[in-house]
Amino acid sequence: MTTKLVDSKGRLVLGRVLAGRMVIVDDSDPDHIIITPAVAIPEREAWLYKNEEALRRVREGLAQARSGQFSRTPLDLEADAELADSIED
């Protein structure tokens, strides 16, 4: 824990640990301000984190790619598009 002074413009320097990072500032209670490091997900990508099956498949595919497991069959882009459409709904 450390003591810091808010300047005349309401700014507070948090230090290098949080430099350049996004934070959530909960100042709903003026006696207790909570600063939480955060990340933002673009709205058009948020659906993935709401769909457990789609997220599982993406993670599985990334793990397969990392381990060098690639498909030997040609791509079927029409089938892939149909699958993507069914997952988003």
ZIVEN-V949066 format. One record per pair of residues at least 12 apart in sequence whose C-alpha atoms are under 7 Angstrom apart, sorted by the first residue. I is the first residue (numbers start at 1). GAP is how many residues later the second one is. D is the distance in whole Angstrom. If there is no record, write none. Layout:
# ZIVEN-V949066
i: {I:I}
gap: {GAP:GAP}
d: {D:D}
This chain:
# ZIVEN-V949066
i: {22:22:22:23:23:23:23:24:24:24:54}
gap: {15:16:17:12:13:14:15:12:13:14:33}
d: {6:5:6:6:5:4:5:5:6:6:7}
